[in-house]
Amino acid sequence: MRTERLTLDPVTMADLAEFVALDRVLRPDADPTRSAGYLAAFVETWRTGDLGYWTIRLRREVIGFGGVQPKKRSGPPAWNLYYRLHPDHRGHGYATEMAWAAVAAARETRPEWPVLIETRPDNAPSIALAGRLGMTREPDHEGYAVFVLPAIA
C-alpha cells in the first residue's frame, strides 16, 4: 500500500534486522530474541489471512512499523492500532499518515470492528494522534490509556 509519502508493506521476517535495530534505539536494553518473537507474531497475523502490521518506508528507508491487526483480548473483536517510528522520523506527520491508511484498511476489511489505541497515559504523541483520528478516551485498562474509534457498521 502507498500513501502520499510512505510505502506500507506487510511485515516479514526479512525485516528482522531493522525491527531489532529500532527496538534497540527505543529501548537500549531490548532483548533481540524477544523482539524477534514479536515480529514473528506480527508475520503470523498476515499468514492467517488477517490484516496486520506494516513495515513503514520513506522512499526505501525503513522508518518504523505499524498499522492495525485484530486485538487479542476477551470481549468483542476490535482492531489494535500500533506504531513505532525511529526518533529521527518523528514530528513529520508520518505516524498520522500511516494511521489514516490503517484505519481505512480496517474499515474496508471489517467496518463492524472498532479501532483501539492502548498507550501509556504519559505518551503524549500517541494521545495526540488518537485525537487527530477523532478517537474518544475510554476508561483506562490495566494501566493503559484507551482510545476508541467506533465501528461504522
N, C-alpha and C positions, 0 to 999 in steps of 0.2 A: 504494500500500500504506500502511496505517496501523499504527502501534504504539500503545502506551498514550499517548504524548505527542507522537509525531512523525508527519509525513506524508513519505513516501518516494516521490518521483516520478522516472520516468526522466529523465535529464539531456537537455536540448535546447539548441540554440544560443540560445534566448531567455534562458538562464541565464548568458550570457557576461559581462554586467556584474558580476554577483555573483561569478562564478568568478574573474575578473581581480582584483576588489577583494580577495577572500580571499587570492589568491596574493600580492598586494602587501602585505597585512598580515603574512603569514607570511614573505615574502622581499621586502623593500623594493626590491631590485634586479631583481625579476622582469620579464621581457620579455613585454608583453601579447600580442605576436604568437605567442610560444611557448605561452603559456597558452591562447590560442585554438586552437592546434593540438592541444593535449592534450584540450581539451573536444570538439573535432570528432572526434577518435579515439574518445572515450567515446560520443558520439552515434552514431557509425557502428556500434559494437557492437550497440546496440539495433536499428539498421536491418537488420542481418544476421540478426536473429531470436534472438540470444543474450540471456541475462540480462546486464545491465550495471549501471553505477554510477547512483546516485540523487542527486537534489538533496534535501538534508535540510532540512525546515522544522519549526520550532517555532511553532505557530499558523500565521501566514502568513509569518513571517520566515525567510529563508534563513540557516541557521546553519552549513552545510557541505555536503560532498559525500562520498559513499562507497557502499559495497556490495561486490558481487562481480562479476567478469567473467572470462571464460576467460583464463588466464595464457598470454601469448605467450612460449613457450620451447620448447626442444627437449626431447624426452622425453615421458613420458606426460602426458595432459591433466590440468589442475588448475584450481581456482578461485583467483583472486587477491583477497584481502580488503584493501580500501583504505579509508581515510577521512581527511578533513581537516576539522577544526572550527575555527570562529572562536575565538580565545582567550577571548573573553567568555563562551563557552558550554562551556568545558571544566570538568571536575570535577563534573558533574551527572548522569553516567551516560548521557548521550546516545550516546556512541560505543558503549558496551556494548549499549544498546537497539537501535541500528541494526545492530550486528554480529550479534546473535542473529537479527534478521529476515533479514539477508543469508544467514547460514548456513542458516536454514530454507528460504529460497528456493532456495539452491544444492542442498540435499538433495532438494527437491521436483523440481527440474529435471534434475539429473544426480547422483544419490547415489553413483554409482561413481567420481566425481572427489573427490580430497582438496581441502581448503581450506587455502590458504597465506597467511601473512603474512610479507613480507620487509621488514625495517626496519633502520635504523641500530642498531648494537649499544648506543648510548647513549640510545636513545629509550625511556626508562622507561615512559611511559604506554602505548605500543603493546605493549611486552613484558608489562606488567601485564594489558592487555586480552587478549592471547594466553593468558595463564594463566587468566583468568576464563572463557574459552571452552573450556578443557580441552586446549589445543594443547600439543604437545611440541616441544622445541627440537631442531632438526636441525643438522648441521654448517653453519657459516657458508658463504655462497656469494657470491663476488665482493665481499667486504667488508660484506655484509648478514647480519644475524641472521635465521634462517629458522625459522618455527614452522609445524607441520602439524597439522591435524585430519584423521585418516584417513578414507578413503572408507568408506561403510557398506554398499555392495552387493558 
